[in-house]
Amino acid sequence: MKPSSAEEYRKRAEDRRRARKLVPLPSGAVFEIKKIDVLACAHIFKKNKGVLDEIAKEQDELKLAELLRGKEVAALITESVTKPTIVDLARGPEDLSINDLEGMDLITLFNEIILFNDLDRFTAGKLSSFRKEQLRTGGGALSGEVPQIA
């Protein structure tokens, strides 16, 4: 393993921003999702830290679909889905409201967004406390982290 150059880093970051995935839904529709910024996701869930825990525990599909229509998760879904356009309030024939989505489609879409963005490794606590600017120590390690010795 060798350190990345600035050019390699920029290319990887750009490739990540461009990453897309087609998601077939139980209704037969196919949506396109994109990678999202973990910081943006953390910001979405900051106000309601328990919603991810509620979602993880819910067994009833109808109740789960209603939780996924909540403000925080709806923001995650509208941020992640690139086609078709999902908006808070549908204004045109090409717009879908989160409430237009069938329950099983919504559940499938949410799961795919979580997995595609590697968000399944975060707990609600980790995600909501994720800081935009982590303090660095003089040795380059993030504060609170134990430096690894090779």
C-alpha positions as CSV (number, residue, x, y, z in Angstrom):
1,M,0.0,0.0,0.0
2,K,1.3,3.5,-0.8
3,P,-0.1,7.0,-0.2
4,S,-2.4,8.4,-2.7
5,S,-1.4,11.4,-4.8
6,A,-3.6,14.5,-4.9
7,E,-4.7,13.6,-8.4
8,E,-5.6,10.0,-7.4
9,Y,-7.6,11.3,-4.5
10,R,-9.5,13.8,-6.7
11,K,-10.3,11.0,-9.2
12,R,-11.6,8.7,-6.5
13,A,-13.7,11.4,-4.9
14,E,-15.2,12.3,-8.4
15,D,-15.8,8.6,-9.1
16,R,-17.7,8.3,-5.8
17,R,-19.8,11.4,-6.6
18,R,-20.7,9.9,-10.0
19,A,-21.6,6.4,-8.7
20,R,-25.1,5.3,-9.5
21,K,-27.2,2.1,-9.1
22,L,-30.4,1.0,-10.6
23,V,-32.8,-0.4,-8.1
24,P,-35.7,-2.6,-9.2
25,L,-38.7,-2.2,-6.9
26,P,-41.4,-4.8,-6.0
27,S,-43.9,-2.7,-8.0
28,G,-41.9,-3.2,-11.2
29,A,-40.5,0.3,-11.3
30,V,-36.8,0.9,-11.5
31,F,-35.2,3.9,-9.7
32,E,-31.7,5.3,-9.9
33,I,-29.9,6.1,-6.7
34,K,-26.6,7.9,-6.1
35,K,-23.9,7.9,-3.4
36,I,-24.5,10.6,-0.8
37,D,-22.2,12.3,1.6
38,V,-22.1,10.7,5.1
39,L,-22.0,14.2,6.6
40,A,-25.2,15.2,4.8
41,C,-26.8,12.0,6.2
42,A,-25.6,12.8,9.7
43,H,-27.1,16.3,9.4
44,I,-30.4,14.8,8.2
45,F,-30.7,12.6,11.3
46,K,-29.2,15.0,13.9
47,K,-32.6,16.4,15.0
48,N,-34.3,13.0,15.5
49,K,-31.6,10.6,16.7
50,G,-33.9,7.8,17.6
51,V,-35.6,7.4,14.2
52,L,-32.9,5.0,12.9
53,D,-33.3,2.8,16.0
54,E,-37.1,2.8,15.6
55,I,-36.7,1.8,11.9
56,A,-34.3,-1.0,12.8
57,K,-36.7,-2.4,15.5
58,E,-40.0,-2.1,13.5
59,Q,-41.4,-5.5,12.3
60,D,-44.7,-4.4,10.9
61,E,-44.4,-3.4,7.3
62,L,-47.2,-0.7,7.4
63,K,-45.6,1.0,10.5
64,L,-42.2,0.8,8.9
65,A,-43.4,2.4,5.7
66,E,-44.9,5.2,7.8
67,L,-41.6,5.7,9.6
68,L,-39.9,5.9,6.3
69,R,-42.3,8.7,5.2
70,G,-41.1,10.8,8.2
71,K,-39.3,14.0,7.5
72,E,-35.7,12.8,8.2
73,V,-35.9,9.6,6.1
74,A,-37.9,11.4,3.3
75,A,-35.0,13.9,3.1
76,L,-32.5,11.0,2.8
77,I,-34.5,9.4,0.1
78,T,-35.0,12.6,-1.9
79,E,-31.3,13.3,-1.6
80,S,-30.4,9.8,-2.8
81,V,-32.8,9.1,-5.7
82,T,-31.8,10.7,-8.9
83,K,-34.5,9.2,-11.2
84,P,-37.4,9.7,-11.0
85,T,-37.4,12.9,-9.1
86,I,-38.8,12.6,-5.6
87,V,-39.9,15.8,-4.0
88,D,-41.7,17.0,-0.8
89,L,-44.7,18.1,-2.9
90,A,-45.2,16.8,-6.4
91,R,-45.8,19.7,-8.8
92,G,-45.5,18.2,-12.2
93,P,-46.0,14.9,-14.1
94,E,-42.3,13.9,-13.6
95,D,-42.3,14.5,-9.9
96,L,-43.1,11.9,-7.3
97,S,-44.0,12.7,-3.7
98,I,-42.7,10.4,-1.0
99,N,-46.4,9.7,-0.2
100,D,-46.8,8.4,-3.8
101,L,-44.5,5.5,-3.2
102,E,-46.0,2.1,-2.2
103,G,-44.9,0.8,1.2
104,M,-42.8,-2.2,-0.1
105,D,-41.2,0.0,-2.7
106,L,-40.3,2.5,0.0
107,I,-38.8,-0.2,2.2
108,T,-36.8,-1.7,-0.6
109,L,-35.6,1.7,-1.7
110,F,-34.5,2.7,1.8
111,N,-32.6,-0.6,2.3
112,E,-30.8,-0.2,-1.0
113,I,-29.8,3.4,-0.2
114,I,-28.4,2.3,3.2
115,L,-26.4,-0.6,1.7
116,F,-25.2,1.4,-1.4
117,N,-23.9,4.1,0.8
118,D,-22.4,1.7,3.4
119,L,-24.6,3.4,6.1
120,D,-25.5,0.0,7.6
121,R,-22.2,0.2,9.6
122,F,-23.4,3.2,11.5
123,T,-25.7,3.1,14.5
124,A,-28.0,6.0,15.1
125,G,-25.7,7.2,17.8
126,K,-22.6,7.2,15.6
127,L,-24.4,8.8,12.7
128,S,-26.0,11.6,14.7
129,S,-22.8,12.4,16.6
130,F,-20.6,12.4,13.5
131,R,-18.8,15.8,13.4
132,K,-18.0,17.8,10.3
133,E,-14.7,19.0,11.7
134,Q,-12.8,16.5,13.8
135,L,-9.9,17.9,15.8
136,R,-6.5,16.7,14.8
137,T,-3.7,16.0,17.2
138,G,-0.1,16.9,16.3
139,G,0.6,13.4,15.1
140,G,-2.1,13.4,12.5
141,A,-4.4,11.0,14.3
142,L,-8.0,12.1,14.9
143,S,-8.4,13.1,18.5
144,G,-9.8,10.2,20.4
145,E,-8.3,7.7,18.0
146,V,-5.4,5.5,18.9
147,P,-2.7,5.7,16.3
148,Q,-2.1,2.3,14.6
149,I,1.4,1.0,14.5
150,A,2.3,-1.1,11.4
